[in-house]
């Protein structure tokens, strides 16, 4: 089969002779239509965090072409997506597709039944490649315990930050929702998608807005670095909540007295569970989002190396989500 095999740092090899997957009794084989490039895929591309060789890709959609003998609730031809559900990294058996086992940057992928989700009839397989991203937003919003009519800031206006933007606008009707993002293209996309305002990470401009509109009660940090968490602690209203969606690497020096004095709640989040994925599927079936706003580029599988390299290019970023078409 055709496959894109991650072999080493910044090296993905396109092949047309990779062995087809063989399903177990509790697996299905999905013929992949689309697979999205996730930020964690890019991090692995840069640093080789997983063992190699590996077919990456954990945001994939397609149609069922083969079914294991123990499965009776799936039919050949069903539209479906494969999504890893709340991986437990403490377990000895690590079965995350595209992370520990071959994933969706290939013509076919073996999907355990527990990770297979039917795509609603009124949602295309292209649109559904965004479901996993929105499941992250659904979980973050749920764990934050955000209420209606809050003042919201999202730090980081990339794919996940913009998913949070659309989800919160639809589900929570905030007083305002502001994006903090260094790239002008992404700030413009945020305003197009409904953000009240979008700023570069410039404290004076941001604080001028809050002086007129009130400090944020909820901040969703979708950037995941020391500057973003320190900015969040500085900006949040007394008694406010910060949710850490971005994945931090290493240690961060916290201004502990400021956290105490402002009585800040900090909540961490990683991944999503069945409830979050089903919330995201319902979000799409209700047509609450235009996936084409998020999917700004579709690249064929044989050009995947170039697609990954776009994330490493210096200067202005001019895309939101890159999808790979198989």
N, C-alpha and C positions, 0 to 999 in steps of 0.2 A: 504493500500500500504506500501511498504518498505520506510523508511525515517530515516534520522539522525537528531535528534532534539536537538538543543542547549538549555540546561536547566539552566546552571549556569556557573560561572567561571571555565574554564578548564574541562567542563563536557558536552559531547555530547552523547546522548542515541540513540542507534540503535533500531528501532522498525519495526515490520512487520504488525502492526494493525493501522497505522495512516490513518485518513479519506482521501479518494480520493478527489482532488479538483473538484469543479463544475464550468464550464465556464459561464461567463456572455455573453451577446449578442455580445460584442466586444473583446472577448477573444478566445484563442485556448488552448487546452490541449496538452502539449508536453510530449511524452514518453522520458525520459532522457536517453541518452547513456553515456555521460561523463559530469563531472563538475569539473572545476579547483579550487584549493585552492588559494585564493588571500591574499595578505598581510593584507588587511583590515579585512578579515575573521579571520586571526590569531590574530590581535589586539583585535577584539571582543571576541575571545576565551580566551584571557588573562585577559581582563578588564570588559567584559560585558557592552558594550556601548549601545546595543539595548535591547528592551524589550524581555522578554522570556515568554513562549517557542517560538522558532523560528527555521524554517528550513533555514539555511544559504545557500550560494552559488549563485553567480550571473554571472558565466562564464560557462554556460551549453549549451549542444547541444543534438539533438535527432531528433525524427520524430513526425509529427503532427498526433494525433489520434482522436481529437474531435475539432469541429469548431463552434464558436458562430454564431447565426442567421444573424448578420449584416455583416459578412465577406464573400466576394465573390472572393478574389484573393489568397486564400490558399486552398490546396487540402490535403485530408487524405494521409499520406505517405510522404509528403514533408519533405526533410531534412531542418532543421532550427536551429538557435541558438537564445536564449533569451538574450538580452543585455539592461540594463537600459540606457536610453539616457539622458545625462546631467541633473541629478537630481537637481531640484530647492528646496533647503532646506527651503526656506522662505514660501513655500506654506503650507496651512493647510493640504492638502491631500498629504500624503507621500506614494508613491506606488512603491518604489524601491524593486524589487524582491531580496530576500535573505538579505535584510537590514531592511525594515519595514514590508514586507509581505513574506510569505513562498517562498523559492527559490529552487535551483536545486539539493540539496543533498537529492533527493527523486526519487521515481520511476516515478512520474508524477508531472508536475508543470503547474499552470495556468499562461499564458502569455498574457498580453494585446497586441492587434494587433500592437500598436505603438512601441512595444519593440521586435517584432518578425522579424528576418532577414533570408531570404533564403540562404542556403549554396550553393555555386557553385557546379555544377555537378562533377567537377574534384577534389573536396576537400572532404575528409572524415570527419565524425563527430568527430573523434579523433583529426585530425589536426585542426578542427575549434574551439576547445576549447581554442586555442591561439588567436583567432580573437580579443577578447575584450582587451587583453594585447597589441596587436599591434595597436588597435584603440587609446590607450593612447599615444603610440609612434607617431602615425600619427598626433594627435592633438598637442603634444608638439613640434614636428618638424615644423608644420605649424605656430604655434604661435610664435616660436622663430625667424622666418623670416631668417633662415639660408640659405646661398647661396651655390653654388658649390665651391669645392676646399678650404674649410675652415679647420682650425686647431681645433680639437674637443677633449674635455675630457668628459667622463661620470663618475660621482662619484656614486658608487654603482653598482656592477655587478651581482645583483640578476636577477630575471625574467624580471622585467621591464627594468632594465639597459641593459640587453642583447637584448631585443626587440628594444630598441633605437639603439643599435649597428648595428643590421642587417638592420633596416629600413634606417638609415643614410648612411650606406655603399652602399646600393642599390640606394637610391634616390639622394644623394648629392655628392658622390665621393670625400670625404675629403682628404686633404693633408696628415693628419694622424688622427687616432682616438684612444685615450688612455683610458683604463679603470683603475679606482682607486678602489680597493676592498680588504678588509682584508683577505678573505678566499682564500686560494691557489687553491682549486678546481674550484672556480668560475673564478679566474684569468686565469687558464688553459683553461677553457671553452671559455672565451672571446677570447683568442688567437686562439683557434681552429676555432672560428666563424669569424675570420678575423681582430681582433683588431691589430693595429700596435704594441702595447705594453700594458702590464698590470702590475700595481705596487700596492704594499700594500700602505696604507696611510702614507708614509714616505716622508716628504718634500724634504730631501736632494737628494734622488734617483729621485724623480719626476722632481725637478728643474734642475738636471743635464741633463735629457732628453730634457727639454725645452731650456736649454742653447744651445744645439746643433741643435734643430729643430724649435725653436721659441715658444713663449708662446701661449696658446690657445685663439682663438677668440670667441669660444662658449663653455660653460660648461653646461652640463645637470646634475643637482643634483637629482639623483634618490634614494638617501639615506634618506634625510629628517630629519636631526638633526643639532644641533648647530655647531658641528665640521665640518660637510660637507659644510655648507654654508660659514663658515669662511675660509675653505680651498679654496673654489671656488673663493671668493673675493681676496684672496691672490694670486692665480695662474693666474687668467684671465688677458689677455692682456689689455692695456689701450684702452678704447673704446669698450671693448668686452661685450658679453651678457651672462647672467646666467639665465637659465630656471629652476624653482623650480617644479620638478615633484613629489618628495617625499613630503608626507603630514606631516607638522610640528605640533608638539603638544606644546602648551604653547608659551612663548615668547622667542625671540632670541635677544641678544645684538649685534647690528650691529656696525662695525667700520665706522661710517658715513663719516669721513674725507677721508678715503681711497676710499669709493664709489665715493665721489665728485672728488677727485684728479685723480682717474683712469677713471672717466666718465663712470661708469659701468651701463648697462641696466639690470634690474632684472625683470623677467617676471614670473608670477604665472600661474599655470594651474591646473584644476581639472576636471577629467572625459573626456567625448567625446560627440560629437553630431553625427547626421546622416551622415554628410560628412566624418567624421573621420572613422566611422564604415564601410562605403562603400569603403573608401580608403583601409582599412585593408582587407576587403573581396576581393577586386581586387588584392591586394598584394599577397594573397594566391592563387587566381585563376591563376595568372601569374607565379606561382611556384617560387617566389622570396625567399622563406624560406623553410627550412626543419624543420617542427614542431617537429619532433622526437628528434632533437638536444636540444630543450627546454624542452620537456616533458620527464623528466628523470625517473619518477616513476609513475606507475599506481597502485592504491590501490582499492580493493573492498569496497563497501559502508559499510559493516559490520565491517571494520577495520579502520574507519575514525578517531576514537579517537586516535589511535596510530599514524596515519598520521599527525594529528595536533600537537601531542606531539613532533614530529621530529623537528619542528620549535623552540622548547624551549630547546632542548638538548644543553649543553655546548660543546665547542670545535669546530672542523672543520666542516663546512657545506659541504655536498657532494651530493647535488641535486640542480636542477634549479627549475623546476616546478613539482608539484605533482598533478596528475589528479585522480579523483575518478570515478571508473567505476560502473555504476548502474546495 
